[in-house]
Amino acid sequence: MNVAGVRDHKWSNSEKKIARQAFERAYQRECEAIQKHVRAMLAKLTNADDIWRVHDFLSKKRCEVDNKYDYRYSVLTFVFARLLKEGWLDESDLDGLQEDKVSAIKDIASL
């Protein structure tokens, strides 16, 4: 796999729409999981220290999510590979992308 070639992928207009939808679905899935976790934390809240644990968890997640979800086309293949590997993206979310992009995403995700 040629990493430089992956960065140079050209995205057609239809692929850009598919990519944006896949990106947004993955983001929504991860945010829903964070929300579920926070609700569980809040349900167990018993003292002031618990409040700060929720704050710390959310601060950490905010940094992770902000660093992970980068919609620049030059890195989108790598972002999708990570999201696929972490389970936020399904292979079916990539339907409609050119096979070389899907193949590169799967290859990188398998590393």
Secondary structure, 3 states (H helix, E strand, C coil): CCHHHHHCCCCCHHHHHHHHHHHHHHHHHHHHHHHHHHHHHHHCCCCHHHHHHHHHHHHHHHHHHHHHCCCCCCCHHHHHHHHHHHCCCCHHHHCCCCHHHHHHHHHHHCC
